[in-house]
Amino acid sequence: MEQMRVGLRSVLVVAVALGTFFATLDITAAHGWKAPAEAAGITNPVPSTEASIQRGRDVYKNFCATCHGERARGNGPLSPNLTPKPPDLLKRSGADTRIQRSAF
């Protein structure tokens, strides 16, 4: 039970960190942000298993989908009332490659 709590806590921390990171995507791309060199060696602390993937889906559904939408397009039910609008997390930008290489 304790191991499950630690795993869920890890998934939540990662989800919040990534959500924050993606929320600043357009800002960092506009300013030419580059990940620090030491970020290249960081790996995802959560093993990719069916259980961790499902926990990630649950976290997104509970904490992200109301703003970003079910498909992460920035069109969740609360999005019309938000300023700034939630970004489309699937939209390609110049920062995408840097994020994929440096997120973990």
BELBEL-V366008 format. One record per backbone hydrogen bond with DSSP energy under -0.5 kcal/mol. CO is the residue of the C=O (numbers start at 0). NH is the residue of the N-H. Records with the same first field share a line. If there is no record, write none. Layout:
CO = NH ; NH
This chain:
0 = 4
1 = 5
2 = 6
3 = 7
4 = 8
5 = 9
6 = 10
7 = 11
8 = 12
9 = 13
10 = 14
11 = 15
12 = 16
13 = 17
14 = 18
15 = 19
16 = 20
17 = 21
18 = 22
19 = 23
20 = 23
21 = 24
23 = 27
24 = 28
25 = 29
26 = 30
27 = 32
28 = 31
35 = 38
36 = 39
37 = 40
38 = 41
44 = 46
46 = 48
48 = 52
49 = 53
50 = 54
51 = 55
52 = 56
53 = 57
54 = 58
55 = 59
56 = 60
57 = 61
58 = 62
59 = 63 ; 64
63 = 66 ; 67
64 = 68
65 = 77
66 = 75
67 = 73 ; 74
68 = 71
71 = 88 ; 89
75 = 78
77 = 80
78 = 81
86 = 88
87 = 90
92 = 95
94 = 98
95 = 99
96 = 100
97 = 101
98 = 102
